Amino acid sequence: MNIVVLSGSPRKGANTDTMVEAFAETAREDGNTVEVVRVASKKISGCLGCQYCFTHEGTCVQKDDMANVIESLKGADMVVFASPIYWFDITAQEKAAIDRLYAFGATGFPFTKT
Ligand SMILES: Cc1cc2nc3c(=O)[nH]c(=O)nc-3n(C[C@H](O)[C@H](O)[C@H](O)COP(=O)(O)O)c2cc1C
């Protein structure tokens, strides 16, 4: 299985990274391919909700780092969301990336497992 992890901690080498590395190591040992995408290190703006993507085959009107994340996810069977808790919720960086998955709304989500 091809697994993509969207990791939302801005702190490199901290607790979330440790958990992601442990997951990735075990998943690879089990024969899976794992790509870890540090969304908190990328420039990903919040979704505008404009639905441009609905009429442009899933392409977002905003030109930022999310385009590459979307390309990675197109080959994914499973996506894993990893985030610290910030004020009882996931980080703003992780939420921005999740909101931008709206671009798959018109074309369909490639992954079947979360
Ligand atoms: C802005 C901010 C808000 C936080 N809010 C919570 C919280 O609501 N509940 C909690 O248990 N920990 C909270 N924490 C602590 C982090 O979840 C914790 O330190 C976590 O291990 C950070 O992940 P990291 O090591 O990958 O950076 C908060 C930390 C920060 C910086």
The ligand as an SDF file (V2000), in Angstrom:
LIG
                    3D

 31 33  0  0  0  0  0  0  0  0999 V2000
   -0.2060   26.7420   20.8100 C   0  0  0  0  0  0  0  0  0  0  0  0
   -0.2070   25.4430   21.5770 C   0  0  0  0  0  0  0  0  0  0  0  0
   -1.4030   24.9410   22.0760 C   0  0  0  0  0  0  0  0  0  0  0  0
   -1.4390   23.7310   22.7620 C   0  0  0  0  0  0  0  0  0  0  0  0
   -2.6390   23.2360   23.2070 N   0  0  0  0  0  0  0  0  0  0  0  0
   -2.6840   22.0260   23.8300 C   0  0  0  0  0  0  0  0  0  0  0  0
   -3.9380   21.4740   24.2500 C   0  0  0  0  0  0  0  0  0  0  0  0
   -4.9860   22.0380   24.0560 O   0  0  0  0  0  0  0  0  0  0  0  0
   -3.9290   20.2750   24.8800 N   0  0  0  0  0  0  0  0  0  0  0  0
   -2.7560   19.5940   25.1210 C   0  0  0  0  0  0  0  0  0  0  0  0
   -2.7970   18.5170   25.7040 O   0  0  0  0  0  0  0  0  0  0  0  0
   -1.5660   20.0870   24.7160 N   0  0  0  0  0  0  0  0  0  0  0  0
   -1.5050   21.2810   24.0640 C   0  0  0  0  0  0  0  0  0  0  0  0
   -0.2980   21.7890   23.6330 N   0  0  0  0  0  0  0  0  0  0  0  0
    0.9250   20.9850   23.8390 C   0  0  0  0  0  0  0  0  0  0  0  0
    1.3180   20.1940   22.5760 C   0  0  0  0  0  0  0  0  0  0  0  0
    0.2310   19.4440   22.0600 O   0  0  0  0  0  0  0  0  0  0  0  0
    2.4480   19.2380   22.8900 C   0  0  0  0  0  0  0  0  0  0  0  0
    3.5620   19.9570   23.3770 O   0  0  0  0  0  0  0  0  0  0  0  0
    2.8330   18.4190   21.6910 C   0  0  0  0  0  0  0  0  0  0  0  0
    3.6910   17.3800   22.0980 O   0  0  0  0  0  0  0  0  0  0  0  0
    3.5360   19.2830   20.6450 C   0  0  0  0  0  0  0  0  0  0  0  0
    3.8900   18.4690   19.5250 O   0  0  0  0  0  0  0  0  0  0  0  0
    5.3620   18.5250   18.9090 P   0  0  0  0  0  0  0  0  0  0  0  0
    6.2740   17.9820   19.9700 O   0  0  0  0  0  0  0  0  0  0  0  0
    5.3190   17.7050   17.6780 O   0  0  0  0  0  0  0  0  0  0  0  0
    5.6480   19.9690   18.6160 O   0  0  0  0  0  0  0  0  0  0  0  0
   -0.2310   23.0100   22.9840 C   0  0  0  0  0  0  0  0  0  0  0  0
    0.9800   23.5410   22.4750 C   0  0  0  0  0  0  0  0  0  0  0  0
    1.0010   24.7350   21.8010 C   0  0  0  0  0  0  0  0  0  0  0  0
    2.3110   25.2590   21.2520 C   0  0  0  0  0  0  0  0  0  0  0  0
  1  2  1  0
  2  3  1  0
  2 30  2  0
  3  4  2  0
  4  5  1  0
  4 28  1  0
  5  6  2  0
  6  7  1  0
  6 13  1  0
  7  8  2  0
  7  9  1  0
  9 10  1  0
 10 11  2  0
 10 12  1  0
 12 13  2  0
 13 14  1  0
 14 15  1  0
 14 28  1  0
 15 16  1  0
 16 17  1  0
 16 18  1  0
 18 19  1  0
 18 20  1  0
 20 21  1  0
 20 22  1  0
 22 23  1  0
 23 24  1  0
 24 25  2  0
 24 26  1  0
 24 27  1  0
 28 29  2  0
 29 30  1  0
 30 31  1  0
M  END
$$$$
